[in-house]
Amino acid sequence: MEYRVATTVEEALEALGGRDGSRPVAGGTDLAVVLADGLGAVPPLLVDVAGIPALQGVRRTADGIAIGPATTIAEIATRSDLPACLCQGARAIGSPQIRNLATIGGNVCNASPCGDTLSPLVALEAAFVLASRSGTRTVPAELFFVGPKKTVLGPGELLVEIRIASARLAGRSAFRMIGKRNGQAISQVNAAVWLALEGGVIREARVAVGSVAPVPLRLKGAEALLVGKTVRGLDVEPVLARAAAEIAPISDVRASLEYRRLVTGSLLRDALLEAAGI
């Protein structure tokens, strides 16, 4: 396996597109485990993109906010200009050591259904800019994930930007997760809620959950039940019942199907109440 450090996006794309099976790496916190435990094919070339300035940091744009995929989870966790659900999701990942090394782009492209930034990004209607030697394209977060550990990324493509529109920055949001312990735990279930409130009424709602389907899942039925409801005296039970009908959890080493179905409602209730400010 060859290892190469890229200093520009163009250099990275040239390297990734020049050899089949090449993979980008930044923090490497997921990839290192895969390689050490022999859980996947060894790529012929690893292209280190962590030091590329264009892939780092958070910046304001005319349309909202752009996040560099090489931005560390630790930075995302402490930003005051990002939606609460995304910061809370970032804070739920691993340990301080892992968060200082791992990147948001790595969490996204690893595409684990339990990834703690994935459901917030779906709830926030984020868009992912993908680049290759042949050009760029923009994919909604909701359509980026196609299965466990699978995305629409093609050979030689690189995630170069995560965009969140101004409208999603203006709302209120919250994130909840549960794992087998209070820290450094992989989510058994997670949930993100984004609400736009106007005069105490929910004008728009977006709800997404993780680790209860093959991909982070947007709950459109639950959203529809929230729109038009007043925050005061909000009855969340019909929303939770609808959410339970939309998810498709499985049993695995972390939790049973029944447990996941049960706690999804509890997490959504807490996130809804926080986002609604009640």
ZIHU-V434978 format. One record per helix or strand of 2 or more residues. SS is the DSSP state (helix for helix, strand for strand). FROM is the first residue (numbers start at 1). LEN is the number of residues. If there is no record, write none. Layout:
# ZIHU-V434978
SS,FROM,LEN ; SS,FROM,LEN
This chain:
# ZIHU-V434978
strand,2,4 ; helix,9,9 ; strand,23,3 ; helix,31,6 ; strand,45,4 ; helix,53,3 ; strand,58,4 ; strand,64,4 ; helix,73,6 ; helix,84,8 ; helix,96,6 ; helix,104,7 ; helix,118,6 ; strand,127,6 ; strand,135,6 ; helix,141,4 ; strand,145,3 ; strand,150,2 ; strand,158,8 ; helix,166,5 ; strand,172,7 ; strand,189,10 ; strand,201,10 ; strand,217,2 ; helix,220,7 ; helix,237,10 ; helix,257,20
